[in-house]
Amino acid sequence: MKSLKIKVATLSLALATVGILGSGCNSLTKTQKGAAIGAGAGGTVGAFIGKAAGNTALGAIIGGAVGGTAGAFIGRNMDRQAAEIKQTVPGATVTREGEGILVKFDSGILFDTDKSALKAEAQSNLQKLAVSLQNNPETNILIVGHTDNTGSDAHNMDLSIQRAQSVKSYIAAQNVPASRLQTSGKGETEPIADNTTVDGRAKNRRVEIVIVANSTMKDQAKQSAQ
């Protein structure tokens, strides 16, 4: 596994690349920045940035960007949905990035230690999130499971996959079409904090839910830009 320092350095380099491509945009909103990044970098570079930085969620958002005026249209829709999720889903950390939304749950909120069965409270939180996903059908969702580095690599990978699948199954049971849902388990390979501390390990144990525009919204966005 790459060290956290290497990943942070790589992410910094990747974001610096985006900064060069989108220079002069410091005063823009996140929606406008998303449009600028998409127009300047494109999906290929965006996906590379996410992969190089060791950040699957970032890659999914930047890699799927359309950019330009169409990207700004998508960004406004995402602004609205992000605000809705912040108001209605307790326990979730909601971040707007480019043309997407990142919803993060600490694993302790969703699961007992070393388990993949959802807690009762987790089901309530995910049910509220599912309502937002139902109300915004023109999106696709990627569910990414992560662990800390306690235990073997193989065990952590399996656990992260099982947890992502548990979240998918529950959301799909709330009348969100399974065709909109994808899962990925990253085990301990994408830490966001220092695994040598208790607090860092707790932050690394998480489930990330990435919301991006599907083809229908992208088509609408392109039509609005004409």
Backbone as numpy.savetxt, mean C-alpha at the origin, in Angstrom:
# Nx Ny Nz CAx CAy CAz Cx Cy Cz
18.96 -11.63 3.98 18.12 -10.42 3.98 18.99 -9.18 3.98
18.65 -8.20 3.12 19.38 -6.95 3.10 19.20 -6.23 4.42
20.20 -5.52 4.80 20.10 -4.76 6.05 19.18 -3.58 5.87
18.64 -3.09 6.99 17.76 -1.93 6.94 18.48 -0.72 6.39
19.77 -0.57 6.75 20.52 0.59 6.27 20.63 0.59 4.75
20.87 -0.57 4.16 20.96 -0.65 2.71 19.65 -0.27 2.07
18.53 -0.76 2.65 17.22 -0.47 2.07 16.89 1.01 2.19
17.23 1.60 3.32 16.96 3.03 3.49 17.77 3.83 2.49
19.02 3.44 2.29 19.86 4.14 1.33 19.32 4.00 -0.09
18.85 2.79 -0.42 18.29 2.56 -1.74 17.02 3.36 -1.94
16.18 3.39 -0.91 14.95 4.17 -1.00 15.26 5.65 -1.18
16.28 6.13 -0.47 16.66 7.53 -0.60 17.10 7.84 -2.02
17.88 6.92 -2.61 18.32 7.10 -3.98 17.14 7.09 -4.93
16.19 6.17 -4.70 15.02 6.07 -5.56 14.19 7.34 -5.49
13.97 7.83 -4.28 13.17 9.03 -4.11 13.89 10.25 -4.67
15.23 10.23 -4.61 15.99 11.31 -5.22 15.78 11.32 -6.73
15.69 10.12 -7.32 15.42 10.02 -8.75 14.08 10.64 -9.09
13.06 10.32 -8.27 11.75 10.92 -8.48 11.83 12.43 -8.31
12.62 12.87 -7.33 12.77 14.30 -7.10 13.35 15.01 -8.30
14.33 14.36 -8.96 14.91 14.95 -10.16 13.88 15.03 -11.27
13.14 13.93 -11.43 12.14 13.90 -12.49 11.04 14.93 -12.25
10.72 15.15 -10.96 9.62 16.06 -10.64 10.11 17.33 -10.00
11.32 17.79 -10.35 11.89 18.98 -9.72 11.00 20.19 -9.94
10.99 21.07 -8.96 10.15 22.26 -9.06 8.76 22.04 -8.55
8.47 20.85 -7.98 7.11 20.52 -7.56 6.92 20.59 -6.06
7.85 21.21 -5.34 7.79 21.19 -3.88 6.53 21.82 -3.33
5.96 22.77 -4.05 4.79 23.48 -3.55 3.48 22.81 -3.93
3.54 21.68 -4.64 2.34 21.03 -5.13 1.71 20.16 -4.05
0.42 19.87 -4.23 -0.27 18.94 -3.35 0.17 17.52 -3.68
-0.21 16.56 -2.81 0.13 15.16 -3.09 -0.51 14.69 -4.39
-1.72 15.14 -4.66 -2.38 14.78 -5.91 -1.59 15.28 -7.09
-1.16 16.54 -7.05 -0.40 17.12 -8.15 0.96 16.46 -8.29
1.60 16.14 -7.15 2.88 15.47 -7.20 2.73 14.09 -7.83
1.64 13.41 -7.51 1.39 12.10 -8.11 1.28 12.20 -9.61
0.59 13.24 -10.08 0.46 13.45 -11.52 1.81 13.72 -12.14
2.62 14.55 -11.49 3.93 14.90 -12.02 4.85 13.69 -12.07
4.86 12.89 -11.00 5.70 11.70 -10.96 5.29 10.72 -12.04
3.99 10.51 -12.18 3.51 9.56 -13.18 3.88 10.01 -14.58
3.75 11.32 -14.85 4.06 11.83 -16.17 5.55 11.76 -16.45
6.36 12.04 -15.42 7.80 12.08 -15.62 8.45 10.72 -15.57
7.99 9.84 -14.67 8.66 8.57 -14.46 8.03 7.44 -15.25
6.70 7.40 -15.27 6.02 6.31 -15.95 6.00 5.05 -15.11
5.17 4.08 -15.52 5.01 2.86 -14.75 6.29 2.06 -14.61
7.10 1.99 -15.67 8.31 1.17 -15.63 9.28 1.66 -14.58
9.56 2.97 -14.59 10.48 3.53 -13.61 9.87 3.45 -12.21
8.57 3.68 -12.12 7.91 3.59 -10.82 8.03 2.22 -10.21
7.82 1.19 -11.01 7.94 -0.17 -10.51 9.39 -0.46 -10.10
10.34 0.05 -10.86 11.76 -0.14 -10.52 12.08 0.51 -9.18
11.55 1.71 -8.98 11.81 2.42 -7.72 11.31 1.59 -6.54
10.08 1.09 -6.64 9.53 0.30 -5.55 10.32 -0.97 -5.31
10.72 -1.65 -6.37 11.49 -2.88 -6.23 12.86 -2.61 -5.64
13.54 -1.58 -6.16 14.88 -1.27 -5.69 14.87 -0.87 -4.23
13.81 -0.18 -3.81 13.73 0.29 -2.43 13.28 -0.80 -1.48
12.93 -1.97 -2.00 12.43 -3.03 -1.14 11.08 -2.67 -0.55
10.22 -2.07 -1.34 8.93 -1.61 -0.85 7.86 -1.97 -1.86
7.20 -3.11 -1.64 6.19 -3.60 -2.59 5.03 -2.63 -2.74
4.60 -2.04 -1.62 3.46 -1.12 -1.67 3.80 0.11 -2.50
4.97 0.70 -2.28 5.38 1.86 -3.05 5.48 1.54 -4.53
6.02 0.36 -4.84 6.12 -0.04 -6.24 4.77 -0.18 -6.90
3.78 -0.73 -6.16 2.44 -0.91 -6.72 1.79 0.43 -7.04
2.01 1.41 -6.16 1.39 2.72 -6.36 2.06 3.50 -7.49
3.38 3.62 -7.42 4.09 4.39 -8.43 4.08 3.67 -9.78
4.22 2.35 -9.74 4.24 1.60 -10.98 2.93 1.64 -11.73
1.81 1.87 -11.04 0.51 1.91 -11.69 0.05 3.30 -12.07
0.89 4.31 -11.85 0.49 5.69 -12.11 0.34 5.96 -13.59
-0.65 6.78 -13.96 -0.83 7.20 -15.34 -0.28 8.60 -15.57
-0.29 9.43 -14.52 0.33 10.74 -14.59 -0.50 11.78 -15.33
0.04 13.00 -15.37 -0.60 14.09 -16.09 -1.95 14.49 -15.51
-2.79 15.06 -16.36 -4.12 15.48 -15.93 -4.97 14.30 -15.50
-4.81 13.17 -16.19 -5.55 11.96 -15.81 -5.15 11.51 -14.42
-3.86 11.62 -14.11 -3.39 11.26 -12.78 -3.97 12.15 -11.71
-4.12 13.43 -12.03 -4.71 14.36 -11.07 -6.17 14.00 -10.79
-6.90 13.57 -11.82 -8.29 13.12 -11.66 -8.34 11.94 -10.70
-7.45 10.97 -10.90 -7.39 9.81 -10.01 -7.03 10.24 -8.60
-6.07 11.16 -8.49 -5.65 11.63 -7.18 -6.78 12.25 -6.39
-7.64 12.99 -7.04 -8.78 13.61 -6.34 -9.73 12.54 -5.81
-9.96 11.49 -6.59 -10.79 10.39 -6.11 -10.15 9.71 -4.90
-8.84 9.55 -4.96 -8.14 8.91 -3.85 -8.13 9.80 -2.61
-8.03 11.10 -2.79 -8.12 12.03 -1.65 -9.44 11.82 -0.91
-10.52 11.72 -1.67 -11.84 11.57 -1.08 -11.95 10.24 -0.33
-11.49 9.15 -0.96 -11.61 7.85 -0.31 -10.70 7.75 0.91
-9.51 8.32 0.83 -8.60 8.28 1.98 -9.22 8.99 3.17
-9.85 10.13 2.93 -10.51 10.86 4.01 -11.64 10.02 4.62
-12.36 9.32 3.77 -13.46 8.46 4.24 -12.93 7.34 5.12
-11.83 6.71 4.72 -11.27 5.61 5.49 -10.74 6.11 6.83
-10.09 7.27 6.83 -9.58 7.83 8.08 -10.70 8.06 9.09
-11.86 8.45 8.61 -12.98 8.76 9.49 -13.71 7.51 9.98
-13.66 6.43 9.22 -14.54 5.30 9.51 -13.83 4.03 9.97
-12.52 3.94 9.79 -11.82 2.69 10.11 -10.85 2.91 11.27
-11.21 2.51 12.48 -10.31 2.67 13.63 -9.13 1.72 13.52
-8.00 2.15 14.05 -6.82 1.29 14.06 -6.02 1.29 12.79
-6.49 2.02 11.77 -5.79 2.04 10.49 -4.96 3.31 10.37
-3.76 3.17 9.81 -2.95 4.32 9.44 -3.11 4.52 7.94
-3.63 5.67 7.53 -3.98 5.92 6.13 -3.03 6.97 5.56
-2.38 6.63 4.46 -1.43 7.54 3.82 -1.76 7.67 2.35
-1.83 8.89 1.88 -2.00 9.14 0.45 -0.64 9.25 -0.21
-0.43 8.46 -1.26 0.83 8.49 -2.00 0.53 8.51 -3.49
0.97 9.55 -4.17 0.80 9.60 -5.62 -0.65 9.41 -6.03
-0.90 8.35 -6.81 -2.25 8.06 -7.28 -2.88 6.90 -6.51
-2.42 6.65 -5.30 -2.96 5.53 -4.53 -3.11 5.85 -3.06
-3.57 4.86 -2.33 -3.77 4.96 -0.88 -3.09 3.76 -0.23
-2.38 4.00 0.86 -1.79 2.93 1.65 -2.47 2.90 3.01
-3.14 1.79 3.31 -3.79 1.57 4.60 -2.98 0.53 5.35
-2.48 0.89 6.54 -1.63 -0.01 7.30 -2.27 -0.37 8.63
-2.25 -1.66 8.93 -2.66 -2.16 10.23 -1.46 -2.84 10.89
-1.16 -2.49 12.14 -0.18 -3.27 12.89 -0.74 -4.67 13.08
0.11 -5.68 12.95 -0.37 -7.06 13.05 -1.02 -7.35 14.40
-0.57 -6.66 15.46 -1.16 -6.86 16.77 -2.63 -6.49 16.83
-3.06 -5.59 15.95 -4.47 -5.22 15.88 -5.29 -6.32 15.21
-4.68 -7.00 14.24 -5.41 -7.98 13.45 -5.28 -9.41 13.97
-4.11 -9.76 14.51 -3.83 -11.15 14.82 -3.20 -11.31 16.20
-3.40 -12.47 16.80 -2.62 -12.85 17.97 -1.21 -13.23 17.51
-0.27 -13.27 18.45 1.12 -13.58 18.13 1.24 -14.92 17.41
1.92 -14.88 16.26 2.23 -16.08 15.47 0.98 -16.79 14.94
-0.14 -16.06 14.84 -1.38 -16.63 14.32 -1.82 -15.90 13.06
-2.66 -16.56 12.27 -3.18 -15.93 11.06 -4.70 -15.81 11.07
-5.34 -16.24 12.16 -6.79 -16.09 12.30 -7.10 -14.68 12.79
-8.03 -14.00 12.15 -8.35 -12.62 12.51 -9.03 -12.54 13.87
-8.63 -11.55 14.66 -9.30 -11.27 15.91 -10.70 -10.70 15.63
-11.58 -10.76 16.63 -12.93 -10.21 16.47 -12.88 -8.71 16.18
-12.01 -7.98 16.89 -11.88 -6.55 16.65 -11.37 -6.28 15.24
-10.48 -7.13 14.76 -9.95 -6.97 13.41 -11.07 -7.12 12.38
-11.96 -8.07 12.62 -13.06 -8.28 11.69 -13.94 -7.03 11.61
-14.17 -6.38 12.75 -14.96 -5.15 12.76 -14.27 -4.05 11.96
-12.96 -3.90 12.14 -12.21 -2.88 11.40 -12.23 -3.15 9.90
-12.01 -4.41 9.53 -11.97 -4.75 8.12 -13.35 -4.66 7.48
-14.39 -4.90 8.26 -15.75 -4.75 7.74 -16.01 -3.29 7.36
-15.53 -2.37 8.20 -15.68 -0.94 7.89 -14.85 -0.56 6.66
-13.66 -1.13 6.54 -12.86 -0.87 5.35 -13.54 -1.41 4.11
-14.15 -2.59 4.23 -14.84 -3.21 3.10 -15.98 -2.33 2.59
-16.65 -1.62 3.50 -17.72 -0.72 3.08 -17.17 0.35 2.15
-16.01 0.90 2.49 -15.39 1.90 1.62 -15.00 1.30 0.28
-14.50 0.07 0.30 -14.12 -0.59 -0.95 -15.35 -0.88 -1.81
-16.47 -1.21 -1.17 -17.71 -1.41 -1.90 -18.19 -0.10 -2.53
-18.05 0.99 -1.78 -18.51 2.29 -2.25 -17.62 2.88 -3.34
-16.45 2.31 -3.50 -15.50 2.79 -4.52 -15.05 1.60 -5.37
-15.94 1.12 -6.25 -15.68 -0.13 -6.97 -14.64 -0.03 -8.08
-14.23 1.19 -8.42 -13.31 1.36 -9.55 -11.86 1.37 -9.07
-11.56 0.48 -8.12 -10.21 0.35 -7.59 -9.83 -1.12 -7.48
-8.52 -1.37 -7.47 -7.97 -2.69 -7.18 -7.21 -2.61 -5.86
-7.09 -3.74 -5.19 -6.52 -3.76 -3.85 -5.43 -4.82 -3.77
-4.27 -4.44 -3.26 -3.17 -5.37 -3.00 -2.97 -5.45 -1.50
-3.00 -6.66 -0.95 -2.83 -6.88 0.50 -1.47 -7.53 0.72
-0.61 -6.84 1.49 0.77 -7.29 1.67 1.02 -7.59 3.15
1.41 -8.83 3.46 1.73 -9.21 4.83 3.22 -9.09 5.11
3.57 -8.65 6.32 4.96 -8.48 6.74 5.14 -9.02 8.16
6.35 -9.47 8.48 6.69 -9.91 9.83 7.98 -9.23 10.27
8.33 -9.44 11.55 9.67 -9.05 11.99 10.63 -10.20 11.67
11.86 -10.15 12.19 12.85 -11.18 11.85 12.97 -12.27 12.91
12.00 -12.33 13.84 12.00 -13.39 14.84 11.53 -14.70 14.19
12.30 -15.76 14.36 11.94 -17.02 13.72 12.66 -17.19 12.40
12.41 -18.33 11.76 13.11 -18.64 10.50 12.53 -17.84 9.34
13.35 -17.67 8.31 12.88 -16.96 7.11 11.66 -17.65 6.52
11.70 -18.98 6.45 10.61 -19.74 5.83 9.32 -19.58 6.63
9.42 -19.67 7.95 8.23 -19.52 8.79 7.63 -18.12 8.64
8.48 -17.11 8.66 7.99 -15.74 8.54 7.33 -15.50 7.19
7.90 -16.06 6.13 7.29 -15.91 4.81 5.92 -16.56 4.78
5.83 -17.79 5.29 4.54 -18.50 5.30 3.51 -17.73 6.13
3.92 -17.22 7.28 2.99 -16.50 8.15 2.49 -15.23 7.47
3.38 -14.52 6.80 2.96 -13.28 6.13 1.98 -13.56 4.99
2.20 -14.66 4.29 1.29 -15.05 3.20 -0.08 -15.42 3.78
-0.08 -16.23 4.83 -1.33 -16.67 5.45 -2.13 -15.48 5.99
-1.44 -14.51 6.58 -2.14 -13.35 7.12 -2.74 -12.50 6.01
-1.99 -12.31 4.93 -2.53 -11.56 3.79 -3.76 -12.26 3.22
-3.70 -13.57 3.13 -4.82 -14.33 2.59 -6.03 -14.29 3.52
-5.78 -14.27 4.83 -6.89 -14.16 5.79 -7.63 -12.84 5.62
-6.86 -11.76 5.43 -7.47 -10.45 5.22 -8.25 -10.45 3.91
-7.67 -11.00 2.86 -8.37 -11.07 1.57 -9.68 -11.84 1.69
-9.62 -13.00 2.33 -10.82 -13.83 2.44 -11.94 -13.11 3.18
-11.57 -12.40 4.25 -12.60 -11.70 5.02 -13.20 -10.55 4.22
-12.35 -9.78 3.54 -12.86 -8.66 2.75 -13.73 -9.17 1.61
-13.31 -10.25 0.97 -14.10 -10.83 -0.12 -15.46 -11.30 0.39
-15.50 -11.79 1.62 -16.77 -12.24 2.21 -17.72 -11.08 2.49
-17.19 -9.85 2.46 -18.02 -8.66 2.67 -18.50 -8.07 1.34
-18.62 -8.92 0.34 -19.15 -8.53 -0.97 -18.23 -7.60 -1.76
-16.92 -7.72 -1.51 -15.94 -7.07 -2.38 -15.44 -8.14 -3.33
-15.62 -7.99 -4.65 -15.24 -9.06 -5.58 -13.79 -9.50 -5.41
-13.59 -10.81 -5.33 -12.25 -11.34 -5.17 -11.34 -10.97 -6.34
-11.95 -10.70 -7.50 -11.16 -10.31 -8.68 -10.43 -8.98 -8.48
-10.89 -8.18 -7.52 -10.23 -6.91 -7.23 -9.09 -7.05 -6.23
-8.97 -8.23 -5.62 -8.06 -8.43 -4.50 -6.88 -9.32 -4.87
-5.68 -8.86 -4.56 -4.48 -9.67 -4.72 -3.72 -9.69 -3.40
-2.91 -10.71 -3.18 -2.14 -10.79 -1.94 -0.66 -10.99 -2.24
0.14 -10.61 -1.28 1.58 -10.83 -1.35 2.11 -10.97 0.07
2.96 -11.96 0.30 3.61 -12.11 1.60 5.09 -11.83 1.46
5.61 -10.92 2.27 7.01 -10.53 2.16 7.85 -10.99 3.34
7.23 -11.69 4.31 8.00 -12.16 5.45 8.71 -11.02 6.15
10.01 -11.21 6.39 10.82 -10.21 7.09 11.64 -9.35 6.12
11.37 -9.46 4.82 12.27 -8.89 3.82 12.10 -7.39 3.58
11.03 -6.77 4.10 10.81 -5.35 3.86 10.56 -4.60 5.17
11.56 -4.56 6.07 11.37 -3.87 7.35 11.25 -2.36 7.16
10.47 -1.73 8.02 10.36 -0.27 8.03 10.98 0.31 9.30
11.47 -0.56 10.17 12.07 -0.12 11.43 13.16 -1.11 11.82
13.84 -0.81 12.92 14.99 -1.58 13.38 14.55 -2.85 14.09
14.89 -3.99 13.52 14.49 -5.26 14.11 15.25 -5.63 15.38
16.23 -4.83 15.78 16.96 -5.13 17.00 16.28 -4.56 18.24
15.18 -3.80 18.06 14.46 -3.23 19.20 13.04 -3.79 19.24
12.45 -3.79 20.42 11.07 -4.27 20.59 10.11 -3.40 19.79
10.28 -2.09 19.88 9.40 -1.17 19.14 9.56 -1.35 17.64
10.79 -1.53 17.18 11.03 -1.71 15.75 10.39 -2.98 15.22
10.52 -4.06 15.98 9.90 -5.31 15.54 8.39 -5.19 15.49
7.80 -4.48 16.45 6.35 -4.28 16.45 5.90 -3.52 15.20
6.68 -2.53 14.78 6.34 -1.76 13.58 6.47 -2.60 12.32
7.41 -3.51 12.31 7.62 -4.35 11.13 6.53 -5.40 10.97
5.88 -5.78 12.06 4.77 -6.74 11.98 3.52 -5.98 11.57
3.15 -6.07 10.30 2.08 -5.23 9.79 1.44 -5.86 8.56
0.25 -5.35 8.22 -0.40 -5.68 6.96 -0.68 -4.36 6.25
-0.23 -4.27 5.01 -0.43 -3.07 4.20 -1.48 -3.37 3.13
-2.43 -2.47 3.00 -3.47 -2.61 1.98 -3.34 -1.45 1.02
-2.99 -1.75 -0.22 -2.74 -0.73 -1.24 -3.97 -0.62 -2.15
-4.45 0.60 -2.31 -5.62 0.85 -3.15 -5.19 1.70 -4.33
-5.43 1.20 -5.54 -5.06 1.91 -6.77 -6.21 1.87 -7.76
-6.16 2.75 -8.73 -7.21 2.82 -9.75 -7.20 1.56 -10.61
-8.41 1.07 -10.95 -8.48 -0.02 -11.91 -8.65 0.55 -13.32
-8.81 -0.31 -14.30 -8.86 0.15 -15.69 -10.04 1.07 -15.95
-11.16 0.84 -15.25 -12.34 1.69 -15.46 -12.06 3.12 -15.02
-11.49 3.30 -13.83 -11.17 4.65 -13.38 -10.12 5.29 -14.26
-9.15 4.52 -14.71 -8.11 5.08 -15.57 -8.71 5.56 -16.89
-9.65 4.78 -17.44 -10.32 5.21 -18.67 -11.11 6.49 -18.46
-11.83 6.56 -17.33 -12.56 7.77 -17.02 -11.62 8.97 -16.87
-10.49 8.73 -16.24 -9.51 9.79 -16.04 -8.97 10.29 -17.37
-8.68 9.38 -18.27 -8.15 9.77 -19.57 -9.19 10.53 -20.39
-10.45 10.12 -20.28 -11.52 10.83 -20.99 -11.69 12.23 -20.44
-11.56 12.37 -19.12 -11.71 13.70 -18.51 -10.59 14.65 -18.91
-9.46 14.06 -19.31 -8.30 14.88 -19.69 -8.35 15.33 -21.14
-9.27 14.80 -21.90 -9.35 15.15 -23.33 -9.96 16.53 -23.55
